[in-house]
Amino acid sequence: MSLETTGRPALVGALKAGRRALAPETAVFYDFLEGLQRWHLWRALAWRDIRSRYRRTVIGPFWTALNTAIFVAALGAVYALLWHQPVSRYLPYFCAGYISWYFFLTMANESGSALIVEAETVKTIHVPYSVFIFRVVMRNLIVFLHNLSVFVVVGLIFQIHWGWSLLLVPVGFLFILPNYFWMALLLATICARFRDVIQLVSNITQILFFVTPVFWRASELKSSPFATLLFVRANPAYRFVDVIRAPLLGHAPSLGTYLYLLLIGVLGGGATVLLLRRVYGRIAYWL
């Protein structure tokens, strides 16, 4: 149903006239609503990004999957030997963790420029800011699905027994996608004003890769309760990874993981809305 059929013609006119025509708290809500209604636009933009990135290549987007496969095979074999673990046990763990981590990584690193790269569009025509955020989420979800094919191949090679736990993968996405949306919107807004934050986020994610149980297991820290608290229980990156990795490996994520993601979703989403209510009318001027 379009906005024109909601019985609010004045509001529709205000939206089309410009973002500042509405009160900030109203503009934020209807920006999100209008962005949802324009799903065909951000879906098309996401696919265009994928196609343009691999234009004139033979296998197209599957270059991402090939790069992931090479990285996982090389690093997985080395770490399995270093830690004296069977490759058949370690490689699926590392593969599932890495493709989940890569989703988190690309979301964090690409969100900061989501509005900046579309500065001319924002300044010339009315497009809800949320369209560009949905575009980033959709684009990286497509990349994740391509990378998922690598894990399927690994699972078939090492004969992973998939069961009912696979049903928890969509459940995991129900918890992480809203979180990725508010994170992307928050980073895009902050980076529109402070461009240095883009580099800061990139540096932080590099460090997070090594301190998050992606290529090592959380159980290895059981002798150090403080390290377990810092790098596992309180680490949001671990929760984003584990809620997808565990079902792929045939296990159910802990209840604490779901509660953690729900909590940061409520708190982070609320904080993002509060920030946007204060700065919504100034974002276009920052670009």
Stockholm file with secondary structure:
# STOCKHOLM 1.0

chainA/1-287         MSLETTGRPALVGALKAGRRALAPETAVFYDFLEGLQRWHLWRALAWRDIRSRYRRTVIGPFWTALNTAIFVAALGAVYALLWHQPVSRYLPYFCAGYISWYFFLTMANESGSALIVEAETVKTIHVPYSVFIFRVVMRNLIVFLHNLSVFVVVGLIFQIHWGWSLLLVPVGFLFILPNYFWMALLLATICARFRDVIQLVSNITQILFFVTPVFWRASELKSSPFATLLFVRANPAYRFVDVIRAPLLGHAPSLGTYLYLLLIGVLGGGATVLLLRRVYGRIAYWL
#=GR chainA/1-287 SS CCGGGTTCHHHHHHHHHCGGGSCHHHHHHHHHHHHHHTHHHHHHHHHHHHHHHTTTCSSTTHHHHHHHHHHHHHHHHHHHHHTTCCHHHHHHHHHHHHHHHHHHHHHHHHHTTTTGGGHHHHHHSCCCHHHHHHHHHHHHHHHHHHHHHHHHHHHHHTTCCCCGGGGHHHHHHHHHHHHHHHHHHHHHHHHHHCTHHHHHHHHHHHHHHHHSTTSSCGGGGTTCHHHHIIIIITCHHHHHHHHHHHHHTTCCCCHHHHHHHHHHHHHHHHHHHHHHHHHGGGHHHHC
#=GC SS_cons         CCGGGTTCHHHHHHHHHCGGGSCHHHHHHHHHHHHHHTHHHHHHHHHHHHHHHTTTCSSTTHHHHHHHHHHHHHHHHHHHHHTTCCHHHHHHHHHHHHHHHHHHHHHHHHHTTTTGGGHHHHHHSCCCHHHHHHHHHHHHHHHHHHHHHHHHHHHHHTTCCCCGGGGHHHHHHHHHHHHHHHHHHHHHHHHHHCTHHHHHHHHHHHHHHHHSTTSSCGGGGTTCHHHHIIIIITCHHHHHHHHHHHHHTTCCCCHHHHHHHHHHHHHHHHHHHHHHHHHGGGHHHHC
//
